[in-house]
Amino acid sequence: MTTPQPMKHAPSQQGKTPQPSQHGAAATPGASASTPYSNLHAFSPHGPRSSPQQFKKSPATSGTLVGGNSQPGPAPMNFDSPSAAALFGGFDLASDNMGMGAMGLPRPSGDEERQKRLEEVTQILGQKKGIVSDEGLERLTKRVGLVFLWEENPGVRMFVIAGDTVALEIGMKDHVVQTVSLQFPVSGPSVTKYASKAEAIILDDLKLAPKQHPWTKTLDKFAANLERLAVLDKLSVLDKDSSKPHIVTHDAVAGLHESLDKLHDWDIKKLREDPELSQKGDDHIRTLAMCERNGQSVMHERGHVGMCLNYWREQRFHIPRSEEARDSYKRGKTWGILVGCAERNALVYSAPVRVSNQWIADEIELPAADGLQGPMLNWQEPPECFLPGSEGVQPENDPLALSGPKLADVMFMATLDPPVTLPSSVWEEMHHLTGAPPPHLNPAFMHTFDYLIFPPEGEYSAAEPRMITTERKVKAFTKDKKPAPMTHENRLFIHKPVYGQTLTELPFSHPSQLVNMLPTLRQYAFLWNLLDKAFGKDGLEDETPKTEGEITEVIAKSDEFQAWMNNADERTKADAQKADHPMTGTSSDQEPVKVDVTLNAHPQPNPKLQIMFPFRGRPAQITVDIERNGVVQVESTNIVDDEGRVLDESGRPVEGALPNPSWRKERLGRRLMFFEDIGLWCEWIRNYMGA
């Protein structure tokens, strides 16, 4: 096979073409920037015009600006009057043009406006990567900056994509993908031993599904994975003469994976020492290690080519029994951090990439230091990777560039999959944790935490309380485990809005920084999951068709908020009389159960949920804290005491109530962690504790 030689292109320095002055009188090609003509717009009372030729043909204006001796005529029309200028098309009365012209500010030229429109169109078109075909693969390869060639073989044409550190061969027949082969010619075993897993993902991205038409197979998934490979290839540094690798970013990422994978194996070993978990299956223990300890590093999984640090998943305590349940459990939502590399600006982020698999020592744990409660992880600091002076990666005009050995302008980059919505203060803490300066935020364009989770449809004011109403069919069960679906009318109320940000990506320099982020990311991933299941548009599906207005969203005005607070108890009592009853297995003839949730997203100390629902003929009220690592603590409640005895409306134990350890506050919080669903949790309390 003939391997094409890739070409490395320096970053484009092309800028926008300088534009001449936009004022009509200064549009003459011969006008220099140093002549008075370049400043005429600052003294002219006239704003910019759509037709400079009209201005040049005006006798009055020509005499005034150019200084020519025009012959006196009968009442010549000049443009000292704005209305007259507008009448002849020489003056725009629009306020923006008026302000720009009067203050002498430059107006965007036609070329700049066309360039902006072209960029917008290109961005829209770039979202669609095309379909799987010979031409589609060629266009995509050019777009990511790699080179390609075709090799004609009997029966199959081989499409070869090549870079300095990666080579991908795709076998094509009649525009249909047949085979895939991925090679890393300059990488070590830590990379090549996972190549077969990456090949399987790429083949799945490109091959046709059963009974799928070739013209419906898109390149979207393959494009994302090819771009990851291309970015790592472009950022790798090889010797200009001998092609000897100095820094291979594929190896750098694989080194992180090996260190974090070693840490994950140690977590599993420690969990197996727990007597309560010793009888659990291996899959359950691995899930607990991923969600409660230091995450689980994987290579080429969940459809992503590359490394991912998984740290959270739905139903982490659930143990599937049947084969069908296990398949469904594997398809559950998982949260992770995609690890890659990006170009580094030394003035913004000082920590460069390092290539090593010794980020943590073989002795994982260190003894507890003085003043600390427990042992510490034995993190290591690998040496810096220096480049020879001849392999400088800084631009020639960089004042910080040195002639001797230097650090590469490459850094590790963490991309959250999916992104996590955080309060603004927590979002800034995540940046400080990795040493990355948080981007500058314009307060005029900042949104609240609830706005980012549930974008409003229509007018919205962060200064006023907000209410979101949804209806859900809850798949509850009776005490004898018979299905008893219930309809819930859920109402989410936010009366203390907190500004938020969505954390998408940020640079880092050490895997310990990622590990330190995980408890907070789990906290808000769990909070999002609770709110989304109860109030999101993609929540639990109904078996019956949704009626019009079943999912609604309203803005509560200040007076409505006061009325809502005053009447909350009375309304909930009335709801309790209707909805508080033994479940019979059907809810088609029952009134929806009203469940009110108040969100306080302030992160100090933790976000809180106040949950109200009908219970034993009265409103139950439970306030829970969502703590780090997704731990739920019941802060207060009016349904049980500290010993687990059910309380009446006056706060005293009901007649004959006995202490029940499974009904204590900490157990109620544990139940919500298990269900991960506010509706199911409320029905369990109503069914088991309300009888």
MARKEMI-387013 format. One record per residue (C-alpha): residue in three letters; z, x, y negated. Coordinates in steps of 0.5 Angstrom, whole numbers, plus 2048, in hexadecimal, padded with zeros to 3 digits. Layout:
BEGIN
  residuo    z    x    y
      ALA    Z    X    Y
...
END
This chain:
BEGIN
  residuo    z    x    y
      MET  800  800  800
      THR  7FE  803  7F9
      THR  804  802  7F5
      PRO  802  800  7ED
      GLN  805  805  7E8
      PRO  809  801  7E3
      MET  809  803  7DC
      LYS  80F  803  7D7
      HIS  80E  801  7D1
      ALA  813  802  7CB
      PRO  816  7FC  7C7
      SER  811  7F9  7C2
      GLN  812  7FB  7BB
      GLN  80D  7F6  7B9
      GLY  810  7F2  7B3
      LYS  80D  7ED  7AF
      THR  807  7EE  7AA
      PRO  80A  7EF  7A3
      GLN  807  7E9  79F
      PRO  805  7E9  798
      SER  809  7E5  792
      GLN  808  7DE  793
      HIS  808  7DC  78C
      GLY  801  7D9  78A
      ALA  800  7DE  784
      ALA  802  7E4  788
      ALA  7FD  7E3  78E
      THR  7F8  7E7  78B
      PRO  7F7  7ED  790
      GLY  7F7  7F2  78B
      ALA  7FE  7F0  788
      SER  803  7F6  78A
      ALA  80A  7F5  78B
      SER  80B  7F9  785
      THR  807  7F5  780
      PRO  80A  7EF  77C
      TYR  806  7EB  780
      SER  80B  7EB  786
      ASN  810  7E8  782
      LEU  80C  7E3  77E
      HIS  810  7DE  783
      ALA  816  7DF  780
      PHE  814  7DD  779
      SER  80F  7D8  77A
      PRO  812  7D1  77A
      HIS  80D  7CF  77F
      GLY  80F  7CE  787
      PRO  80B  7D1  78D
      ARG  804  7CD  78E
      SER  800  7CB  794
      SER  7FA  7CE  790
      PRO  7FA  7D4  78C
      GLN  7F3  7D3  78A
      GLN  7F5  7CD  786
      PHE  7FA  7D1  782
      LYS  7F4  7D6  781
      LYS  7EF  7D1  77E
      SER  7F4  7CE  779
      PRO  7F2  7D0  772
      ALA  7F9  7CF  76F
      THR  7FC  7D3  775
      SER  7F7  7D9  775
      GLY  7F8  7DA  76D
      THR  800  7DA  76E
      LEU  801  7DE  774
      VAL  7FB  7E3  773
      GLY  7FB  7E3  76C
      GLY  7F3  7E2  76B
      ASN  7F1  7DF  764
      SER  7EF  7D8  766
      GLN  7EB  7D4  761
      PRO  7EF  7CE  75E
      GLY  7ED  7C7  761
      PRO  7EF  7C0  760
      ALA  7F6  7C0  763
      PRO  7F5  7C4  769
      MET  7F9  7C2  76F
      ASN  7FF  7C7  771
      PHE  804  7C7  776
      ASP  80A  7C8  772
      SER  80B  7C0  774
      PRO  80D  7C0  77B
      SER  80A  7B9  77C
      ALA  804  7BC  779
      ALA  804  7C1  77E
      ALA  806  7BD  784
      LEU  800  7B8  782
      PHE  7FB  7BE  783
      GLY  7FE  7C1  789
      GLY  800  7C7  786
      PHE  808  7C5  787
      ASP  80C  7C2  78C
      LEU  812  7BE  78A
      ALA  815  7BF  791
      SER  81C  7C1  790
      ASP  81C  7C7  794
      ASN  815  7CA  791
      MET  818  7C9  78A
      GLY  81F  7CD  78C
      MET  81B  7D3  78F
      GLY  816  7D3  78A
      ALA  81B  7D3  784
      MET  81F  7D8  787
      GLY  819  7DD  788
      LEU  81B  7DC  790
      PRO  815  7DE  795
      ARG  812  7D8  798
      PRO  810  7D9  7A0
      SER  809  7DB  7A0
      GLY  804  7D7  7A4
      ASP  803  7DD  7A9
      GLU  80B  7DD  7AA
      GLU  80B  7D5  7AB
      ARG  805  7D6  7B0
      GLN  809  7DB  7B4
      LYS  80F  7D7  7B4
      ARG  80C  7D1  7B7
      LEU  808  7D6  7BC
      GLU  80F  7D9  7BE
      GLU  812  7D2  7BF
      VAL  80C  7D0  7C3
      THR  80C  7D6  7C7
      GLN  813  7D5  7C9
      ILE  812  7CE  7CB
      LEU  80C  7D0  7D0
      GLY  810  7D6  7D2
      GLN  815  7D1  7D5
      LYS  810  7CF  7DA
      LYS  80E  7D5  7DF
      GLY  808  7D2  7E2
      ILE  807  7D0  7E9
      VAL  807  7D5  7F0
      SER  7FF  7D7  7F0
      ASP  7FC  7DE  7EF
      GLU  7FB  7DD  7E8
      GLY  802  7DB  7E7
      LEU  805  7E1  7EA
      GLU  801  7E5  7E6
      ARG  803  7E2  7DF
      LEU  80A  7E2  7E1
      THR  80A  7E9  7E3
      LYS  807  7EB  7DC
      ARG  80C  7E7  7D9
      VAL  812  7EB  7DC
      GLY  80E  7F2  7DA
      LEU  80D  7F4  7E1
      VAL  806  7F6  7E4
      PHE  802  7F3  7EA
      LEU  7FC  7F4  7EE
      TRP  7F9  7F1  7F4
      GLU  7F8  7F4  7FB
      GLU  7F3  7F0  7FF
      ASN  7F5  7F0  807
      PRO  7F2  7EC  80C
      GLY  7F4  7E4  80B
      VAL  7F9  7E6  806
      ARG  7F9  7E8  7FF
      MET  7FF  7ED  7FD
      PHE  801  7EC  7F6
      VAL  805  7F2  7F4
      ILE  80A  7F2  7EE
      ALA  80D  7F9  7ED
      GLY  812  7FD  7E8
      ASP  815  803  7E8
      THR  81B  801  7EC
      VAL  818  7FB  7F0
      ALA  812  7F9  7F4
      LEU  811  7F1  7F6
      GLU  80B  7EF  7FB
      ILE  809  7E8  7FB
      GLY  804  7E6  800
      MET  7FF  7E1  7FE
      LYS  7FA  7DC  801
      ASP  7F7  7D7  7FE
      HIS  7FC  7D7  7F8
      VAL  801  7D6  7FD
      VAL  807  7DB  7FE
      GLN  807  7DD  805
      THR  80C  7E4  805
      VAL  811  7E7  801
      SER  813  7EF  801
      LEU  818  7F2  7FC
      GLN  819  7F9  7FB
      PHE  81D  7FE  7F7
      PRO  81A  805  7F8
      VAL  81F  809  7F4
      SER  826  805  7F5
      GLY  82B  807  7FA
      PRO  82D  803  801
      SER  832  7FF  7FC
      VAL  82C  7FB  7FA
      THR  827  7FC  7FF
      LYS  82C  7F9  804
      TYR  82B  7F2  801
      ALA  824  7F2  800
      SER  823  7ED  805
      LYS  827  7E8  802
      ALA  823  7E8  7FC
      GLU  81D  7E8  7FF
      ALA  81F  7E1  802
      ILE  821  7DE  7FC
      ILE  81A  7E0  7F8
      LEU  816  7DD  7FE
      ASP  81A  7D7  7FE
      ASP  818  7D7  7F6
      LEU  811  7D8  7F8
      LYS  80F  7D4  7FE
      LEU  80E  7CD  7FF
      ALA  812  7C8  801
      PRO  810  7C3  807
      LYS  80B  7BF  805
      GLN  80B  7C2  7FE
      HIS  804  7C2  7FA
      PRO  802  7C9  7F8
      TRP  801  7C7  7F0
      THR  809  7C4  7F0
      LYS  80C  7CB  7F2
      THR  80F  7CE  7EB
      LEU  810  7D5  7EA
      ASP  817  7D3  7E6
      LYS  81C  7D6  7EB
      PHE  818  7DC  7ED
      ALA  817  7DE  7E5
      ALA  81E  7DE  7E4
      ASN  81F  7E3  7EA
      LEU  819  7E7  7E9
      GLU  81C  7E8  7E1
      ARG  822  7EA  7E4
      LEU  81F  7F0  7E8
      ALA  81A  7F1  7E2
      VAL  820  7F2  7DD
      LEU  824  7F7  7E2
      ASP  81E  7FB  7E3
      LYS  81C  7FC  7DC
      LEU  823  7FE  7DA
      SER  823  803  7E0
      VAL  822  80B  7DE
      LEU  81E  80F  7E2
      ASP  81C  816  7E0
      LYS  815  817  7DC
      ASP  812  81C  7E0
      SER  815  81C  7E7
      SER  817  814  7E7
      LYS  81E  816  7EA
      PRO  822  811  7E8
      HIS  828  812  7E3
      ILE  82B  80B  7E3
      VAL  828  805  7E7
      THR  82B  7FF  7E5
      HIS  82A  7FC  7EC
      ASP  82F  801  7EF
      ALA  834  800  7E9
      VAL  835  7F8  7EA
      ALA  835  7FA  7F2
      GLY  83B  7FE  7F1
      LEU  83F  7F9  7ED
      HIS  83D  7F4  7F3
      GLU  840  7F9  7F8
      SER  846  7FA  7F4
      LEU  848  7F3  7F3
      ASP  846  7F1  7FA
      LYS  84B  7F6  7FC
      LEU  850  7F3  7F8
      HIS  84E  7EC  7FB
      ASP  84F  7EE  802
      TRP  856  7F1  800
      ASP  858  7EA  7FD
      ILE  856  7E7  804
      LYS  85A  7EB  807
      LYS  860  7EA  803
      LEU  85F  7E2  803
      ARG  85F  7E3  80B
      GLU  866  7E6  80B
      ASP  869  7DF  808
      PRO  86C  7DB  80E
      GLU  869  7D4  80B
      LEU  862  7D7  80B
      SER  862  7DB  811
      GLN  85F  7D4  815
      LYS  85A  7D3  810
      GLY  853  7D4  811
      ASP  84F  7DB  80F
      ASP  84B  7D7  80A
      HIS  851  7D3  807
      ILE  854  7DA  806
      ARG  84E  7DD  802
      THR  84E  7D7  7FE
      LEU  855  7D7  7FC
      ALA  854  7DF  7FA
      MET  84E  7DD  7F6
      CYS  851  7D8  7F2
      GLU  858  7DA  7F2
      ARG  858  7E2  7F2
      ASN  852  7E7  7EF
      GLY  84C  7E3  7F1
      GLN  847  7E4  7F6
      SER  841  7E9  7F5
      VAL  83A  7E7  7F8
      MET  833  7EA  7F8
      HIS  82D  7E6  7F8
      GLU  830  7DF  7F9
      ARG  830  7D8  7F6
      GLY  829  7D9  7F5
      HIS  82A  7DF  7F0
      VAL  827  7E6  7F1
      GLY  82D  7EB  7EF
      MET  834  7EB  7EF
      CYS  839  7E5  7EE
      LEU  840  7E5  7ED
      ASN  842  7DE  7F0
      TYR  849  7DB  7ED
      TRP  849  7D4  7EE
      ARG  847  7CE  7F2
      GLU  848  7C7  7F3
      GLN  84D  7C4  7F8
      ARG  850  7CB  7F9
      PHE  855  7C8  7FD
      HIS  851  7C4  801
      ILE  850  7C6  809
      PRO  849  7C2  80C
      ARG  84A  7C0  813
      SER  843  7BD  815
      GLU  83C  7C1  815
      GLU  83A  7BC  80F
      ALA  840  7BD  80B
      ARG  83F  7C5  80C
      ASP  838  7C4  809
      SER  83A  7C0  803
      TYR  840  7C5  802
      LYS  83B  7CB  801
      ARG  837  7C7  7FC
      GLY  83D  7C6  7F8
      LYS  83D  7C9  7F1
      THR  83F  7D0  7F0
      TRP  840  7D4  7EA
      GLY  83E  7DB  7E9
      ILE  83D  7E1  7E5
      LEU  836  7E4  7E5
      VAL  836  7EC  7E4
      GLY  831  7F0  7E1
      CYS  82F  7F5  7DC
      ALA  82C  7F4  7D5
      GLU  82A  7F9  7CF
      ARG  830  7FC  7CB
      ASN  831  7FD  7C4
      ALA  836  802  7C3
      LEU  838  800  7BC
      VAL  83A  7F9  7BF
      TYR  83C  7FB  7C6
      SER  83F  802  7C8
      ALA  840  801  7D0
      PRO  839  803  7D4
      VAL  838  802  7DB
      ARG  83B  806  7E0
      VAL  838  807  7E7
      SER  83D  807  7EC
      ASN  840  804  7F2
      GLN  847  806  7F1
      TRP  84A  801  7EC
      ILE  850  800  7F0
      ALA  854  805  7F4
      ASP  854  804  7FC
      GLU  85C  803  7FB
      ILE  85B  7FC  7F7
      GLU  862  7FB  7F5
      LEU  866  7FF  7F1
      PRO  86E  7FE  7F1
      ALA  871  7FA  7EB
      ALA  872  7FE  7E5
      ASP  878  7FE  7E1
      GLY  879  7F7  7DD
      LEU  873  7F4  7E1
      GLN  875  7EE  7E6
      GLY  870  7F0  7EC
      PRO  86B  7F5  7EE
      MET  865  7F7  7EB
      LEU  85D  7F8  7ED
      ASN  85C  800  7ED
      TRP  855  800  7E9
      GLN  852  806  7E8
      GLU  84D  809  7E2
      PRO  847  80C  7E5
      PRO  844  812  7E1
      GLU  83F  810  7DB
      CYS  837  811  7DD
      PHE  834  816  7D8
      LEU  82C  816  7D7
      PRO  829  81D  7D6
      GLY  827  81E  7CF
      SER  820  81D  7D1
      GLU  821  816  7D3
      GLY  824  814  7CD
      VAL  824  80C  7CC
      GLN  825  80C  7C5
      PRO  820  80B  7C0
      GLU  81D  811  7BD
      ASN  820  80E  7B6
      ASP  827  80D  7B9
      PRO  82C  811  7B4
      LEU  831  811  7BA
      ALA  82B  814  7BF
      LEU  82D  81B  7C2
      SER  829  820  7C5
      GLY  82E  822  7CA
      PRO  830  81D  7D0
      LYS  831  816  7CE
      LEU  834  80F  7D1
      ALA  82E  80A  7D3
      ASP  82D  804  7CE
      VAL  82F  7FF  7D4
      MET  835  7FB  7D5
      PHE  837  7F6  7DA
      MET  836  7EF  7D9
      ALA  83A  7E9  7DC
      THR  836  7E2  7DC
      LEU  83B  7DC  7DD
      ASP  837  7D7  7E2
      PRO  839  7D2  7E0
      PRO  83B  7D3  7D9
      VAL  842  7D1  7D8
      THR  844  7CD  7D1
      LEU  84B  7D0  7CE
      PRO  84F  7CF  7C8
      SER  84D  7D4  7C3
      SER  853  7D8  7C3
      VAL  852  7D9  7CA
      TRP  84B  7DB  7C9
      GLU  84D  7E0  7C5
      GLU  852  7E3  7CA
      MET  84D  7E4  7CF
      HIS  849  7E8  7CA
      HIS  84F  7EC  7C9
      LEU  850  7ED  7D0
      THR  84A  7F1  7D1
      GLY  84A  7F4  7CA
      ALA  844  7F0  7C8
      PRO  844  7EE  7C1
      PRO  843  7E7  7C1
      PRO  83D  7E4  7BD
      HIS  83D  7E2  7B6
      LEU  83E  7DA  7B6
      ASN  83C  7D6  7B0
      PRO  841  7D0  7AF
      ALA  83C  7CC  7AD
      PHE  839  7CC  7B4
      MET  83F  7CC  7B8
      HIS  841  7C6  7BD
      THR  847  7C3  7C0
      PHE  849  7C5  7C7
      ASP  848  7BD  7C9
      TYR  841  7BD  7C6
      LEU  83F  7C3  7CA
      ILE  841  7C0  7D0
      PHE  83F  7B9  7CF
      PRO  839  7B9  7C9
      PRO  839  7B3  7C5
      GLU  833  7AE  7C4
      GLY  833  7AC  7BD
      GLU  837  7AD  7B7
      TYR  83D  7B2  7B8
      SER  843  7B4  7B4
      ALA  848  7B9  7B7
      ALA  84D  7B7  7B2
      GLU  84E  7B0  7B5
      PRO  851  7AF  7BC
      ARG  84C  7AD  7C1
      MET  84C  7A9  7C7
      ILE  847  7A9  7CD
      THR  847  7A4  7D2
      THR  844  7A4  7D9
      GLU  844  7A0  7DF
      ARG  845  7A3  7E6
      LYS  845  7A0  7EE
      VAL  84B  7A4  7F1
      LYS  84A  7A5  7F8
      ALA  852  7A4  7FA
      PHE  855  7A3  800
      THR  85B  79F  803
      LYS  861  7A1  806
      ASP  85E  7A0  80D
      LYS  858  7A4  80A
      LYS  853  79E  80A
      PRO  84E  79F  804
      ALA  850  79B  7FE
      PRO  84B  79C  7F8
      MET  84E  79B  7F1
      THR  84B  79A  7EB
      HIS  84E  79E  7E5
      GLU  84D  79D  7DE
      ASN  84E  7A4  7DB
      ARG  850  7A5  7D4
      LEU  850  7AC  7D1
      PHE  853  7AD  7CA
      ILE  853  7B4  7C6
      HIS  858  7B3  7C0
      LYS  859  7BA  7BE
      PRO  852  7BE  7BE
      VAL  852  7C5  7C0
      TYR  84C  7C9  7BE
      GLY  848  7CC  7C4
      GLN  843  7D1  7C7
      THR  83F  7D2  7CD
      LEU  83F  7D9  7D0
      THR  839  7DA  7D3
      GLU  839  7E2  7D3
      LEU  83C  7E8  7D1
      PRO  83C  7F0  7D2
      PHE  841  7F3  7D6
      SER  843  7FA  7D8
      HIS  847  7FA  7DE
      PRO  848  7F5  7E4
      SER  850  7F4  7E2
      GLN  84D  7F1  7DC
      LEU  84A  7EB  7E0
      VAL  850  7EA  7E5
      ASN  854  7E9  7DF
      MET  850  7E4  7DC
      LEU  850  7E0  7E3
      PRO  857  7DC  7E2
      THR  855  7D9  7DB
      LEU  84D  7D8  7DD
      ARG  850  7D4  7E3
      GLN  855  7D0  7DF
      TYR  84F  7CD  7DA
      ALA  84B  7CC  7E0
      PHE  850  7C8  7E4
      LEU  851  7C4  7DD
      TRP  84A  7C3  7DC
      ASN  849  7C1  7E4
      LEU  84E  7BB  7E3
      LEU  84B  7B9  7DC
      ASP  844  7B9  7DF
      LYS  846  7B5  7E5
      ALA  84A  7AF  7E1
      PHE  845  7AF  7DB
      GLY  83F  7B3  7DC
      LYS  838  7B0  7DD
      ASP  837  7B3  7E4
      GLY  83E  7B1  7E7
      LEU  83F  7AD  7ED
      GLU  839  7A9  7EF
      ASP  83A  7A1  7EF
      GLU  837  79E  7F6
      THR  835  798  7F1
      PRO  830  798  7EB
      LYS  833  79A  7E5
      THR  833  795  7E0
      GLU  831  795  7D9
      GLY  837  799  7D4
      GLU  83A  79B  7DB
      ILE  83B  7A2  7D7
      THR  83C  7A2  7D0
      GLU  83F  7A6  7CB
      VAL  842  7A4  7C4
      ILE  845  7A7  7BE
      ALA  84C  7A5  7BD
      LYS  84E  7A4  7B5
      SER  854  7A5  7B2
      ASP  857  79E  7B2
      GLU  854  79D  7B9
      PHE  858  7A3  7BB
      GLN  85E  7A0  7B8
      ALA  85D  799  7BC
      TRP  85C  79D  7C2
      MET  862  7A1  7C2
      ASN  866  79B  7C0
      ASN  863  796  7C5
      ALA  863  79B  7CB
      ASP  869  799  7CF
      GLU  868  792  7CE
      ARG  861  792  7D0
      THR  863  797  7D6
      LYS  868  792  7D8
      ALA  863  78C  7D8
      ASP  85E  790  7DC
      ALA  864  792  7E1
      GLN  865  78B  7E3
      LYS  85D  78A  7E4
      ALA  85C  790  7E8
      ASP  863  792  7EB
      HIS  862  78F  7F2
      PRO  862  792  7F9
      MET  85B  794  7FB
      THR  857  790  800
      GLY  851  794  801
      THR  84C  791  7FC
      SER  84C  790  7F4
      SER  846  78C  7F3
      ASP  84A  786  7F0
      GLN  850  78B  7ED
      GLU  850  78D  7E5
      PRO  84F  794  7E4
      VAL  855  798  7E4
      LYS  856  79B  7DD
      VAL  857  7A3  7DD
      ASP  859  7A6  7D6
      VAL  859  7AD  7D5
      THR  85A  7B1  7CF
      LEU  858  7B8  7CE
      ASN  85C  7BE  7CA
      ALA  857  7C4  7CB
      HIS  85B  7C8  7C7
      PRO  85C  7CF  7CB
      GLN  863  7D0  7C9
      PRO  866  7D0  7CE
      ASN  862  7CC  7D2
      PRO  85D  7C6  7D2
      LYS  860  7C0  7D3
      LEU  85E  7B9  7D6
      GLN  862  7B3  7D5
      ILE  860  7AE  7DA
      MET  862  7A6  7DA
      PHE  861  7A1  7DF
      PRO  864  79A  7E2
      PHE  869  79C  7E7
      ARG  86E  797  7EA
      GLY  86D  792  7E5
      ARG  86E  797  7DF
      PRO  86A  79C  7DC
      ALA  86B  7A3  7DF
      GLN  86B  7A9  7DB
      ILE  86A  7B0  7DD
      THR  869  7B6  7D9
      VAL  866  7BC  7DD
      ASP  865  7C4  7DB
      ILE  85E  7C7  7DD
      GLU  861  7CE  7DE
      ARG  85D  7D5  7DF
      ASN  85A  7D5  7E6
      GLY  859  7CE  7E6
      VAL  860  7CC  7E8
      VAL  863  7C5  7E6
      GLN  86A  7C4  7E3
      VAL  86D  7BD  7E2
      GLU  870  7BE  7DB
      SER  873  7B7  7DB
      THR  873  7B0  7DE
      ASN  876  7AA  7DE
      ILE  875  7A8  7E6
      VAL  879  7AD  7EA
      ASP  87F  7B1  7E8
      ASP  880  7B8  7EA
      GLU  882  7B7  7F1
      GLY  87C  7B2  7F2
      ARG  87F  7AB  7F2
      VAL  87B  7A6  7EF
      LEU  87D  7A3  7E8
      ASP  87D  79C  7E5
      GLU  87B  79B  7DE
      SER  882  79D  7DB
      GLY  882  7A4  7DE
      ARG  887  7A2  7E4
      PRO  885  7A3  7EB
      VAL  883  79D  7EE
      GLU  887  799  7F3
      GLY  888  79D  7FA
      ALA  884  7A3  7F7
      LEU  885  7A9  7FB
      PRO  883  7B0  7F9
      ASN  87C  7B2  7FC
      PRO  87A  7B9  7FB
      SER  873  7B7  7FC
      TRP  873  7B3  7F5
      ARG  877  7B8  7F1
      LYS  873  7BB  7EB
      GLU  871  7C1  7EE
      ARG  86E  7BE  7F4
      LEU  86A  7B9  7EF
      GLY  867  7BE  7EB
      ARG  865  7C1  7F2
      ARG  862  7BB  7F4
      LEU  85D  7BB  7EE
      MET  85B  7C2  7EF
      PHE  859  7BF  7F6
      PHE  855  7B9  7F4
      GLU  852  7BC  7EE
      ASP  851  7B5  7EC
      ILE  855  7B1  7E7
      GLY  853  7AA  7EA
      LEU  855  7AC  7F1
      TRP  85B  7AF  7EF
      CYS  85D  7A9  7EB
      GLU  85C  7A5  7F1
      TRP  860  7A9  7F6
      ILE  866  7A8  7F2
      ARG  865  7A1  7F1
      ASN  864  7A0  7F8
      TYR  869  7A4  7FB
      MET  86E  7A4  7F6
      GLY  86D  79D  7F3
      ALA  86E  799  7F9
END
